[in-house]
Amino acid sequence: MSMTWSAITPSLEQLPDLQHLPTAARRFFEKNRVASANFKRMAPQRSEWIGNHTFRLKAVACSDGRMNDFWLAIDTYAGILEMRRTVGGILDPSDYAYNLEGWQGVERAERTEVNGMTQAKAIMQFLTVHYSHSNPLSGCLKRKNQTQSGLEDAQRNTAYLHEAYPGSVVALPILVDTDLDAIVVVGPKGRLGTRELLDDSRMEGGNGYAHVVDLLRKIIPTNWEPLTRLSSPFRVRFHEELAERVVGNLAFVRSVIKSKRPIETAEHKEQIILVGRHADWITETNTAFLIDDRETKEQLFESFEIGLLCCAKTAILEAIKAGDREWCIPVIVNIPHDGEKDEPVSKAYVRRLVQLRLSEKLRRSAPSILARIMSKEDGLGNTKLPGWLQTSLATFVDRVVFIMSVSRRDRRLFVPFA
């Protein structure tokens, strides 16, 4: 296709009216406009942060909406932590360089431009596995709440990444308790969790950071082979920069406790599905089910089914509460745009194919998805449904509304278009 970007979408300065969109989708785009303005305003702080750190941060996390604020929970600015979202947080390690598309592979991560100057960087890669401390049955749907199995997968992937990218990548499994967004760093010689630091008197005063650095050195020794492969500046800074994330998470967990955030937040309450990227500006936990657009077709379909299950439960319960007979599940299929003026619209064509594939998958799988929605194990089997809602389920396929959008990486701005 020879058309250019400007030919398929209005200027991103001329934002469209949102009133025609389903309520949940409209709220998503409205909140994004505020977040985009903040993202643009914080550009100097992001640049300063990157310039002051020797590691670039990356994470693989589940599509689960309870992981949306992970970047905030470890105390980073929006856009600092590059996240890939896949159901179950599953990474095909052999495809790792491709999945670093935003950096064009490890090589770009190693040389990052800061204020017009090129700086050497290494990657601190988090492989996350989420669970619920209060309810073992509220863990990962994909993994059927088997947290240990997820951790073992993460450990196998860390070993692969260390072997494939020696001296460039240091990977760590991270457990995330979605009750409080508390993390557990899993090292080769032990674990360190922020829950256990809450009552640690050594965290009081101004000595907490140094204490965490010492604890991290015990569970991740300086003679650990992935660290010894790093050049000297990275070896020196590794524990210190990781300690920043732990100390920042401790402060976040304390704020969650102080806010008395309802424990129900730990249950699935997603309202929309987003297929795409650049959604690392979301600060609200549990509002969107995020699916990375670089998944394989099989992974995409599986993520889509689980996303539909989660969002359908929320939509149905909200419809019963409000008596809303027009309830729906918005699915935003997003085109990532990195700002090149004459970028071809082949990406838009690809996204149309993605939408068609998802629509076809929806039609084929609707009976099994509905059965799962109504099951006692995963769904609403114990919920009494009014007759009008049971009737509406007969048109479940039509209740899924697809919306196309484009996002600007440099501004994290999402714009829907026809």
KOLTI-121444 format. One record per residue (C-alpha): residue number from 1; residue in three letters; chain; x, y, z. Coordinates in Angstrom, 1 decimal. Layout:
# KOLTI-121444
<pt NUM, ala, A, <X, Y, Z>>,
...
This chain:
# KOLTI-121444
<pt 1, met, A, <0.0, 0.0, 0.0>>,
<pt 2, ser, A, <1.3, 3.4, -0.9>>,
<pt 3, met, A, <-0.9, 5.6, 1.2>>,
<pt 4, thr, A, <0.7, 7.6, 4.0>>,
<pt 5, trp, A, <-0.3, 7.9, 7.7>>,
<pt 6, ser, A, <-2.0, 11.3, 7.3>>,
<pt 7, ala, A, <-4.3, 9.8, 4.6>>,
<pt 8, ile, A, <-6.0, 7.3, 7.0>>,
<pt 9, thr, A, <-6.5, 9.3, 10.2>>,
<pt 10, pro, A, <-7.1, 12.9, 11.1>>,
<pt 11, ser, A, <-4.4, 15.0, 12.7>>,
<pt 12, leu, A, <-3.8, 13.9, 16.3>>,
<pt 13, glu, A, <-4.3, 17.5, 17.2>>,
<pt 14, gln, A, <-7.9, 17.3, 16.0>>,
<pt 15, leu, A, <-9.3, 14.9, 18.5>>,
<pt 16, pro, A, <-12.7, 13.3, 17.5>>,
<pt 17, asp, A, <-15.9, 13.4, 19.6>>,
<pt 18, leu, A, <-16.2, 10.4, 21.9>>,
<pt 19, gln, A, <-19.9, 10.5, 22.7>>,
<pt 20, his, A, <-20.8, 7.8, 20.3>>,
<pt 21, leu, A, <-18.6, 5.2, 22.0>>,
<pt 22, pro, A, <-19.7, 2.7, 24.6>>,
<pt 23, thr, A, <-19.3, 4.2, 28.1>>,
<pt 24, ala, A, <-16.3, 2.1, 29.1>>,
<pt 25, ala, A, <-14.4, 2.9, 25.9>>,
<pt 26, arg, A, <-15.3, 6.6, 26.2>>,
<pt 27, arg, A, <-13.9, 6.7, 29.7>>,
<pt 28, phe, A, <-10.7, 5.0, 28.5>>,
<pt 29, phe, A, <-10.1, 7.7, 25.8>>,
<pt 30, glu, A, <-11.1, 10.5, 28.1>>,
<pt 31, lys, A, <-8.6, 9.4, 30.8>>,
<pt 32, asn, A, <-6.0, 8.9, 28.1>>,
<pt 33, arg, A, <-6.2, 12.6, 27.0>>,
<pt 34, val, A, <-5.3, 13.6, 30.5>>,
<pt 35, ala, A, <-2.6, 11.0, 30.8>>,
<pt 36, ser, A, <-1.2, 12.0, 27.4>>,
<pt 37, ala, A, <-0.9, 15.6, 28.5>>,
<pt 38, asn, A, <0.9, 14.4, 31.7>>,
<pt 39, phe, A, <3.2, 12.1, 29.7>>,
<pt 40, lys, A, <4.3, 15.0, 27.5>>,
<pt 41, arg, A, <4.8, 17.3, 30.5>>,
<pt 42, met, A, <7.0, 14.7, 32.2>>,
<pt 43, ala, A, <9.4, 14.2, 29.3>>,
<pt 44, pro, A, <12.2, 16.1, 31.1>>,
<pt 45, gln, A, <11.9, 14.0, 34.2>>,
<pt 46, arg, A, <11.9, 10.8, 32.1>>,
<pt 47, ser, A, <15.0, 11.9, 30.2>>,
<pt 48, glu, A, <16.7, 12.8, 33.5>>,
<pt 49, trp, A, <15.7, 9.4, 35.0>>,
<pt 50, ile, A, <17.2, 7.5, 32.0>>,
<pt 51, gly, A, <20.4, 9.6, 32.2>>,
<pt 52, asn, A, <20.8, 8.8, 35.9>>,
<pt 53, his, A, <20.4, 5.0, 35.5>>,
<pt 54, thr, A, <22.7, 2.4, 33.9>>,
<pt 55, phe, A, <19.8, -0.1, 33.3>>,
<pt 56, arg, A, <16.8, 0.1, 31.1>>,
<pt 57, leu, A, <13.8, -1.6, 32.6>>,
<pt 58, lys, A, <11.7, -4.2, 30.9>>,
<pt 59, ala, A, <8.9, -6.5, 32.1>>,
<pt 60, val, A, <6.8, -9.3, 30.8>>,
<pt 61, ala, A, <3.4, -9.3, 32.6>>,
<pt 62, cys, A, <0.1, -11.0, 32.4>>,
<pt 63, ser, A, <-2.7, -9.3, 30.4>>,
<pt 64, asp, A, <-4.7, -9.3, 33.7>>,
<pt 65, gly, A, <-5.9, -5.8, 34.5>>,
<pt 66, arg, A, <-4.6, -6.2, 38.0>>,
<pt 67, met, A, <-1.1, -5.8, 36.6>>,
<pt 68, asn, A, <-1.8, -2.5, 34.8>>,
<pt 69, asp, A, <-0.2, -0.3, 37.5>>,
<pt 70, phe, A, <2.9, -2.4, 37.9>>,
<pt 71, trp, A, <5.1, 0.4, 36.5>>,
<pt 72, leu, A, <3.6, 2.7, 39.2>>,
<pt 73, ala, A, <4.0, 0.1, 41.9>>,
<pt 74, ile, A, <7.8, -0.1, 41.4>>,
<pt 75, asp, A, <8.1, 3.7, 41.4>>,
<pt 76, thr, A, <8.8, 4.7, 37.8>>,
<pt 77, tyr, A, <7.5, 7.3, 35.5>>,
<pt 78, ala, A, <5.1, 6.3, 32.7>>,
<pt 79, gly, A, <7.2, 5.1, 29.7>>,
<pt 80, ile, A, <10.3, 4.1, 31.7>>,
<pt 81, leu, A, <9.3, 0.5, 32.1>>,
<pt 82, glu, A, <8.8, -1.2, 28.7>>,
<pt 83, met, A, <6.1, -3.8, 29.3>>,
<pt 84, arg, A, <5.0, -6.7, 27.1>>,
<pt 85, arg, A, <1.5, -8.0, 28.1>>,
<pt 86, thr, A, <0.6, -11.6, 27.3>>,
<pt 87, val, A, <-1.9, -13.9, 29.0>>,
<pt 88, gly, A, <-0.1, -15.7, 31.8>>,
<pt 89, gly, A, <2.9, -13.5, 31.4>>,
<pt 90, ile, A, <4.3, -16.1, 29.1>>,
<pt 91, leu, A, <7.4, -15.2, 27.0>>,
<pt 92, asp, A, <8.8, -17.2, 24.1>>,
<pt 93, pro, A, <12.5, -16.5, 25.0>>,
<pt 94, ser, A, <13.7, -17.5, 21.5>>,
<pt 95, asp, A, <11.6, -14.6, 20.2>>,
<pt 96, tyr, A, <13.0, -12.1, 22.7>>,
<pt 97, ala, A, <14.9, -9.9, 20.3>>,
<pt 98, tyr, A, <11.8, -9.5, 18.1>>,
<pt 99, asn, A, <9.8, -8.6, 21.2>>,
<pt 100, leu, A, <12.1, -5.8, 21.9>>,
<pt 101, glu, A, <10.8, -4.2, 18.7>>,
<pt 102, gly, A, <10.6, -0.8, 20.4>>,
<pt 103, trp, A, <14.3, -0.8, 20.9>>,
<pt 104, gln, A, <15.1, -2.8, 17.7>>,
<pt 105, gly, A, <16.7, -5.6, 19.8>>,
<pt 106, val, A, <19.2, -5.6, 22.6>>,
<pt 107, glu, A, <21.7, -3.6, 20.6>>,
<pt 108, arg, A, <19.6, -0.5, 20.8>>,
<pt 109, ala, A, <19.0, -1.0, 24.5>>,
<pt 110, glu, A, <22.7, -1.0, 25.0>>,
<pt 111, arg, A, <23.1, 2.4, 23.4>>,
<pt 112, thr, A, <20.4, 4.8, 24.4>>,
<pt 113, glu, A, <20.4, 8.5, 23.4>>,
<pt 114, val, A, <20.0, 10.9, 26.4>>,
<pt 115, asn, A, <20.0, 14.6, 25.8>>,
<pt 116, gly, A, <21.6, 14.2, 22.4>>,
<pt 117, met, A, <24.4, 11.9, 23.7>>,
<pt 118, thr, A, <24.7, 8.2, 23.4>>,
<pt 119, gln, A, <24.9, 6.2, 26.6>>,
<pt 120, ala, A, <25.6, 2.5, 27.1>>,
<pt 121, lys, A, <22.7, 0.7, 28.8>>,
<pt 122, ala, A, <22.1, -2.9, 29.9>>,
<pt 123, ile, A, <18.6, -4.4, 30.4>>,
<pt 124, met, A, <17.1, -5.3, 33.8>>,
<pt 125, gln, A, <14.3, -7.7, 32.7>>,
<pt 126, phe, A, <11.5, -8.7, 35.1>>,
<pt 127, leu, A, <9.5, -11.8, 34.4>>,
<pt 128, thr, A, <6.4, -11.4, 36.6>>,
<pt 129, val, A, <4.0, -14.0, 38.0>>,
<pt 130, his, A, <1.0, -12.6, 39.8>>,
<pt 131, tyr, A, <-1.0, -14.1, 42.7>>,
<pt 132, ser, A, <-3.4, -13.1, 45.5>>,
<pt 133, his, A, <-2.1, -13.4, 49.0>>,
<pt 134, ser, A, <-5.7, -13.4, 50.4>>,
<pt 135, asn, A, <-7.2, -15.8, 48.0>>,
<pt 136, pro, A, <-5.2, -18.6, 46.3>>,
<pt 137, leu, A, <-8.1, -18.9, 43.8>>,
<pt 138, ser, A, <-7.7, -15.4, 42.5>>,
<pt 139, gly, A, <-4.4, -15.9, 40.8>>,
<pt 140, cys, A, <-3.7, -16.2, 37.1>>,
<pt 141, leu, A, <-6.6, -17.6, 35.1>>,
<pt 142, lys, A, <-4.2, -18.8, 32.3>>,
<pt 143, arg, A, <-2.1, -20.7, 34.9>>,
<pt 144, lys, A, <-5.2, -22.0, 36.8>>,
<pt 145, asn, A, <-3.8, -20.3, 39.9>>,
<pt 146, gln, A, <-0.7, -22.4, 39.9>>,
<pt 147, thr, A, <1.8, -19.8, 41.0>>,
<pt 148, gln, A, <4.7, -22.2, 41.5>>,
<pt 149, ser, A, <4.3, -23.4, 37.9>>,
<pt 150, gly, A, <4.5, -19.8, 36.7>>,
<pt 151, leu, A, <7.6, -19.2, 38.8>>,
<pt 152, glu, A, <9.3, -22.3, 37.3>>,
<pt 153, asp, A, <8.6, -21.0, 33.8>>,
<pt 154, ala, A, <10.0, -17.6, 34.7>>,
<pt 155, gln, A, <13.2, -19.2, 36.1>>,
<pt 156, arg, A, <13.7, -21.3, 32.9>>,
<pt 157, asn, A, <13.3, -18.1, 30.8>>,
<pt 158, thr, A, <15.8, -16.2, 32.9>>,
<pt 159, ala, A, <18.3, -18.9, 32.4>>,
<pt 160, tyr, A, <17.7, -18.8, 28.6>>,
<pt 161, leu, A, <18.0, -15.0, 28.4>>,
<pt 162, his, A, <21.3, -15.0, 30.4>>,
<pt 163, glu, A, <22.7, -17.6, 28.0>>,
<pt 164, ala, A, <21.5, -15.8, 24.9>>,
<pt 165, tyr, A, <22.4, -12.3, 25.9>>,
<pt 166, pro, A, <25.4, -12.5, 28.2>>,
<pt 167, gly, A, <26.6, -9.1, 29.5>>,
<pt 168, ser, A, <23.5, -7.3, 28.1>>,
<pt 169, val, A, <20.5, -8.7, 30.0>>,
<pt 170, val, A, <20.0, -9.5, 33.7>>,
<pt 171, ala, A, <16.6, -11.2, 34.2>>,
<pt 172, leu, A, <14.8, -11.8, 37.4>>,
<pt 173, pro, A, <11.5, -13.6, 38.3>>,
<pt 174, ile, A, <9.3, -11.2, 40.3>>,
<pt 175, leu, A, <6.2, -12.4, 42.2>>,
<pt 176, val, A, <3.4, -9.8, 42.4>>,
<pt 177, asp, A, <0.7, -10.0, 45.1>>,
<pt 178, thr, A, <-2.2, -8.2, 43.5>>,
<pt 179, asp, A, <-3.9, -7.6, 46.9>>,
<pt 180, leu, A, <-1.4, -4.8, 47.6>>,
<pt 181, asp, A, <0.8, -4.8, 44.5>>,
<pt 182, ala, A, <3.6, -6.0, 46.7>>,
<pt 183, ile, A, <6.6, -7.6, 44.9>>,
<pt 184, val, A, <8.9, -10.5, 45.8>>,
<pt 185, val, A, <12.3, -10.5, 44.1>>,
<pt 186, val, A, <13.4, -14.1, 43.5>>,
<pt 187, gly, A, <17.2, -14.4, 43.4>>,
<pt 188, pro, A, <19.5, -17.4, 43.0>>,
<pt 189, lys, A, <20.1, -17.5, 46.8>>,
<pt 190, gly, A, <16.7, -16.5, 48.2>>,
<pt 191, arg, A, <13.8, -14.1, 48.1>>,
<pt 192, leu, A, <13.1, -10.6, 49.2>>,
<pt 193, gly, A, <9.5, -9.3, 49.5>>,
<pt 194, thr, A, <8.2, -5.9, 50.4>>,
<pt 195, arg, A, <5.6, -7.5, 52.7>>,
<pt 196, glu, A, <8.3, -8.7, 55.0>>,
<pt 197, leu, A, <9.9, -5.2, 55.1>>,
<pt 198, leu, A, <6.7, -3.5, 56.3>>,
<pt 199, asp, A, <7.5, -4.2, 60.0>>,
<pt 200, asp, A, <11.3, -4.2, 59.6>>,
<pt 201, ser, A, <12.7, -1.6, 62.0>>,
<pt 202, arg, A, <15.8, -1.2, 59.9>>,
<pt 203, met, A, <13.7, 0.5, 57.2>>,
<pt 204, glu, A, <13.0, 3.4, 59.5>>,
<pt 205, gly, A, <14.9, 6.6, 59.3>>,
<pt 206, gly, A, <17.4, 7.2, 56.5>>,
<pt 207, asn, A, <18.9, 3.7, 56.4>>,
<pt 208, gly, A, <16.2, 1.7, 54.6>>,
<pt 209, tyr, A, <17.7, 2.0, 51.2>>,
<pt 210, ala, A, <21.2, 0.8, 52.3>>,
<pt 211, his, A, <19.5, -2.1, 54.2>>,
<pt 212, val, A, <17.7, -3.2, 51.1>>,
<pt 213, val, A, <20.9, -3.1, 49.0>>,
<pt 214, asp, A, <22.5, -5.4, 51.6>>,
<pt 215, leu, A, <19.6, -7.8, 51.6>>,
<pt 216, leu, A, <19.6, -7.9, 47.8>>,
<pt 217, arg, A, <23.4, -8.7, 47.8>>,
<pt 218, lys, A, <22.6, -11.7, 49.9>>,
<pt 219, ile, A, <20.0, -13.2, 47.6>>,
<pt 220, ile, A, <21.8, -12.0, 44.4>>,
<pt 221, pro, A, <25.5, -12.4, 45.1>>,
<pt 222, thr, A, <28.0, -10.2, 43.2>>,
<pt 223, asn, A, <29.6, -13.5, 41.9>>,
<pt 224, trp, A, <26.4, -14.6, 40.3>>,
<pt 225, glu, A, <27.4, -15.4, 36.7>>,
<pt 226, pro, A, <25.0, -13.1, 34.9>>,
<pt 227, leu, A, <26.4, -10.2, 37.0>>,
<pt 228, thr, A, <30.0, -11.2, 36.4>>,
<pt 229, arg, A, <29.4, -11.0, 32.7>>,
<pt 230, leu, A, <28.4, -7.3, 32.9>>,
<pt 231, ser, A, <31.0, -4.6, 32.5>>,
<pt 232, ser, A, <32.1, -2.8, 35.7>>,
<pt 233, pro, A, <29.7, 0.1, 35.7>>,
<pt 234, phe, A, <26.7, -2.2, 35.5>>,
<pt 235, arg, A, <28.0, -4.6, 38.2>>,
<pt 236, val, A, <28.5, -1.7, 40.6>>,
<pt 237, arg, A, <25.0, -0.2, 40.0>>,
<pt 238, phe, A, <22.9, -3.3, 39.7>>,
<pt 239, his, A, <21.9, -3.8, 43.4>>,
<pt 240, glu, A, <21.5, -0.1, 43.9>>,
<pt 241, glu, A, <19.1, 0.4, 41.0>>,
<pt 242, leu, A, <17.1, -2.8, 41.9>>,
<pt 243, ala, A, <17.0, -1.5, 45.5>>,
<pt 244, glu, A, <15.3, 1.7, 44.2>>,
<pt 245, arg, A, <12.5, -0.4, 42.8>>,
<pt 246, val, A, <12.1, -2.4, 46.1>>,
<pt 247, val, A, <12.1, 0.7, 48.3>>,
<pt 248, gly, A, <9.7, 2.4, 45.9>>,
<pt 249, asn, A, <7.4, -0.6, 46.0>>,
<pt 250, leu, A, <7.4, -0.6, 49.8>>,
<pt 251, ala, A, <6.2, 3.1, 49.8>>,
<pt 252, phe, A, <3.5, 2.2, 47.2>>,
<pt 253, val, A, <2.3, -0.8, 49.3>>,
<pt 254, arg, A, <2.1, 1.4, 52.4>>,
<pt 255, ser, A, <0.0, 3.9, 50.4>>,
<pt 256, val, A, <-2.3, 1.1, 49.3>>,
<pt 257, ile, A, <-2.7, 0.0, 52.9>>,
<pt 258, lys, A, <-3.3, 3.6, 54.1>>,
<pt 259, ser, A, <-5.9, 4.1, 51.4>>,
<pt 260, lys, A, <-7.8, 1.0, 52.6>>,
<pt 261, arg, A, <-8.2, -0.1, 49.0>>,
<pt 262, pro, A, <-11.0, -2.6, 48.9>>,
<pt 263, ile, A, <-9.8, -6.2, 48.7>>,
<pt 264, glu, A, <-12.4, -6.7, 45.9>>,
<pt 265, thr, A, <-10.0, -4.8, 43.7>>,
<pt 266, ala, A, <-8.0, -8.1, 43.7>>,
<pt 267, glu, A, <-10.9, -9.7, 41.7>>,
<pt 268, his, A, <-11.3, -9.3, 38.0>>,
<pt 269, lys, A, <-13.2, -6.2, 37.1>>,
<pt 270, glu, A, <-11.9, -5.4, 33.6>>,
<pt 271, gln, A, <-14.3, -3.4, 31.4>>,
<pt 272, ile, A, <-12.5, -3.3, 28.0>>,
<pt 273, ile, A, <-10.0, -5.3, 26.0>>,
<pt 274, leu, A, <-7.1, -3.5, 24.3>>,
<pt 275, val, A, <-5.1, -5.3, 21.6>>,
<pt 276, gly, A, <-2.0, -3.2, 21.1>>,
<pt 277, arg, A, <0.7, -1.4, 23.1>>,
<pt 278, his, A, <1.6, 2.0, 24.6>>,
<pt 279, ala, A, <-1.0, 1.6, 27.4>>,
<pt 280, asp, A, <1.7, 1.9, 30.1>>,
<pt 281, trp, A, <0.1, 5.2, 31.3>>,
<pt 282, ile, A, <-2.8, 3.5, 33.0>>,
<pt 283, thr, A, <-2.8, 4.2, 36.8>>,
<pt 284, glu, A, <-6.1, 2.5, 37.7>>,
<pt 285, thr, A, <-5.7, -1.2, 38.4>>,
<pt 286, asn, A, <-8.2, -3.6, 36.9>>,
<pt 287, thr, A, <-9.9, -1.5, 34.3>>,
<pt 288, ala, A, <-8.5, -2.9, 31.0>>,
<pt 289, phe, A, <-7.4, -6.3, 29.8>>,
<pt 290, leu, A, <-4.2, -5.6, 27.8>>,
<pt 291, ile, A, <-3.0, -7.9, 25.0>>,
<pt 292, asp, A, <0.3, -7.2, 23.3>>,
<pt 293, asp, A, <-0.1, -7.0, 19.5>>,
<pt 294, arg, A, <3.1, -9.0, 19.0>>,
<pt 295, glu, A, <1.6, -12.3, 20.2>>,
<pt 296, thr, A, <1.4, -15.3, 18.0>>,
<pt 297, lys, A, <-2.1, -16.1, 16.5>>,
<pt 298, glu, A, <-2.6, -18.9, 19.0>>,
<pt 299, gln, A, <-1.6, -16.7, 22.0>>,
<pt 300, leu, A, <-3.7, -13.9, 20.7>>,
<pt 301, phe, A, <-6.8, -16.1, 20.5>>,
<pt 302, glu, A, <-6.2, -17.5, 24.0>>,
<pt 303, ser, A, <-5.7, -14.1, 25.5>>,
<pt 304, phe, A, <-8.8, -12.9, 23.7>>,
<pt 305, glu, A, <-11.0, -15.7, 25.1>>,
<pt 306, ile, A, <-9.8, -15.1, 28.7>>,
<pt 307, gly, A, <-10.2, -11.3, 28.2>>,
<pt 308, leu, A, <-13.8, -11.8, 27.1>>,
<pt 309, leu, A, <-14.5, -14.0, 30.1>>,
<pt 310, cys, A, <-13.2, -11.4, 32.5>>,
<pt 311, cys, A, <-14.9, -8.4, 30.8>>,
<pt 312, ala, A, <-18.2, -10.3, 30.2>>,
<pt 313, lys, A, <-18.5, -11.0, 33.9>>,
<pt 314, thr, A, <-18.0, -7.3, 34.7>>,
<pt 315, ala, A, <-20.4, -6.2, 32.0>>,
<pt 316, ile, A, <-23.1, -8.6, 33.1>>,
<pt 317, leu, A, <-22.9, -7.8, 36.8>>,
<pt 318, glu, A, <-22.9, -4.0, 36.0>>,
<pt 319, ala, A, <-25.9, -4.5, 33.6>>,
<pt 320, ile, A, <-27.9, -6.3, 36.3>>,
<pt 321, lys, A, <-27.1, -3.5, 38.8>>,
<pt 322, ala, A, <-28.0, -0.7, 36.4>>,
<pt 323, gly, A, <-30.7, -2.5, 34.5>>,
<pt 324, asp, A, <-28.8, -1.8, 31.4>>,
<pt 325, arg, A, <-30.2, -3.8, 28.5>>,
<pt 326, glu, A, <-27.7, -2.2, 26.0>>,
<pt 327, trp, A, <-24.6, -3.6, 27.7>>,
<pt 328, cys, A, <-21.6, -4.5, 25.6>>,
<pt 329, ile, A, <-17.9, -5.4, 25.7>>,
<pt 330, pro, A, <-15.6, -2.9, 23.9>>,
<pt 331, val, A, <-12.6, -4.3, 22.2>>,
<pt 332, ile, A, <-10.1, -1.7, 21.1>>,
<pt 333, val, A, <-7.7, -2.9, 18.3>>,
<pt 334, asn, A, <-4.9, -0.4, 18.3>>,
<pt 335, ile, A, <-2.3, 0.7, 15.6>>,
<pt 336, pro, A, <1.0, 1.7, 17.3>>,
<pt 337, his, A, <2.5, 4.7, 15.5>>,
<pt 338, asp, A, <6.0, 5.8, 16.4>>,
<pt 339, gly, A, <5.7, 9.2, 14.8>>,
<pt 340, glu, A, <7.3, 8.8, 11.4>>,
<pt 341, lys, A, <5.7, 11.3, 9.1>>,
<pt 342, asp, A, <5.3, 9.0, 6.0>>,
<pt 343, glu, A, <4.9, 5.7, 7.8>>,
<pt 344, pro, A, <2.9, 3.3, 5.5>>,
<pt 345, val, A, <-0.5, 2.3, 6.5>>,
<pt 346, ser, A, <0.3, -1.4, 6.2>>,
<pt 347, lys, A, <0.0, -1.4, 10.0>>,
<pt 348, ala, A, <-3.6, -0.4, 9.7>>,
<pt 349, tyr, A, <-4.2, -3.1, 7.2>>,
<pt 350, val, A, <-2.7, -5.6, 9.5>>,
<pt 351, arg, A, <-4.9, -4.4, 12.4>>,
<pt 352, arg, A, <-7.9, -4.8, 10.2>>,
<pt 353, leu, A, <-6.9, -8.4, 9.7>>,
<pt 354, val, A, <-6.4, -8.8, 13.4>>,
<pt 355, gln, A, <-10.0, -7.5, 14.0>>,
<pt 356, leu, A, <-11.4, -9.9, 11.3>>,
<pt 357, arg, A, <-9.5, -12.8, 12.9>>,
<pt 358, leu, A, <-10.8, -12.0, 16.4>>,
<pt 359, ser, A, <-14.4, -11.6, 15.0>>,
<pt 360, glu, A, <-14.1, -15.0, 13.4>>,
<pt 361, lys, A, <-12.7, -16.5, 16.6>>,
<pt 362, leu, A, <-15.5, -14.9, 18.5>>,
<pt 363, arg, A, <-18.2, -16.4, 16.3>>,
<pt 364, arg, A, <-16.6, -19.9, 16.5>>,
<pt 365, ser, A, <-16.0, -19.8, 20.2>>,
<pt 366, ala, A, <-19.1, -18.0, 21.4>>,
<pt 367, pro, A, <-20.8, -21.2, 22.8>>,
<pt 368, ser, A, <-17.7, -22.3, 24.7>>,
<pt 369, ile, A, <-17.0, -18.8, 26.0>>,
<pt 370, leu, A, <-20.7, -18.5, 27.2>>,
<pt 371, ala, A, <-20.5, -21.9, 28.9>>,
<pt 372, arg, A, <-17.4, -20.7, 30.7>>,
<pt 373, ile, A, <-19.0, -17.4, 31.7>>,
<pt 374, met, A, <-21.9, -19.3, 33.2>>,
<pt 375, ser, A, <-19.8, -21.9, 35.0>>,
<pt 376, lys, A, <-19.3, -22.0, 38.7>>,
<pt 377, glu, A, <-15.5, -22.4, 38.5>>,
<pt 378, asp, A, <-14.6, -19.4, 36.4>>,
<pt 379, gly, A, <-17.9, -17.5, 35.8>>,
<pt 380, leu, A, <-21.2, -16.5, 37.2>>,
<pt 381, gly, A, <-22.7, -19.9, 38.0>>,
<pt 382, asn, A, <-23.9, -18.7, 41.4>>,
<pt 383, thr, A, <-25.4, -15.5, 40.1>>,
<pt 384, lys, A, <-29.2, -15.3, 39.4>>,
<pt 385, leu, A, <-29.7, -13.7, 36.0>>,
<pt 386, pro, A, <-32.9, -11.8, 35.2>>,
<pt 387, gly, A, <-34.8, -13.1, 32.2>>,
<pt 388, trp, A, <-34.0, -10.1, 30.0>>,
<pt 389, leu, A, <-30.3, -10.6, 30.5>>,
<pt 390, gln, A, <-30.5, -14.3, 29.7>>,
<pt 391, thr, A, <-32.3, -13.3, 26.5>>,
<pt 392, ser, A, <-29.5, -10.8, 25.7>>,
<pt 393, leu, A, <-26.9, -13.6, 26.0>>,
<pt 394, ala, A, <-28.4, -15.2, 22.9>>,
<pt 395, thr, A, <-26.9, -12.3, 21.0>>,
<pt 396, phe, A, <-23.5, -12.4, 22.8>>,
<pt 397, val, A, <-21.5, -12.1, 19.6>>,
<pt 398, asp, A, <-23.3, -8.8, 18.8>>,
<pt 399, arg, A, <-22.5, -7.5, 22.3>>,
<pt 400, val, A, <-18.8, -7.4, 21.5>>,
<pt 401, val, A, <-18.0, -4.0, 19.9>>,
<pt 402, phe, A, <-14.8, -3.5, 18.0>>,
<pt 403, ile, A, <-13.2, -0.1, 17.9>>,
<pt 404, met, A, <-10.1, 0.9, 15.9>>,
<pt 405, ser, A, <-7.6, 3.4, 17.3>>,
<pt 406, val, A, <-4.1, 4.7, 16.7>>,
<pt 407, ser, A, <-1.6, 5.5, 19.4>>,
<pt 408, arg, A, <1.4, 7.8, 19.4>>,
<pt 409, arg, A, <4.4, 6.3, 21.2>>,
<pt 410, asp, A, <6.0, 9.6, 21.9>>,
<pt 411, arg, A, <2.9, 11.0, 23.5>>,
<pt 412, arg, A, <1.0, 7.9, 24.6>>,
<pt 413, leu, A, <-2.1, 9.5, 22.9>>,
<pt 414, phe, A, <-4.9, 7.1, 21.8>>,
<pt 415, val, A, <-7.3, 8.3, 19.1>>,
<pt 416, pro, A, <-10.3, 6.2, 17.8>>,
<pt 417, phe, A, <-11.1, 6.4, 14.2>>,
<pt 418, ala, A, <-13.6, 4.9, 11.8>>,
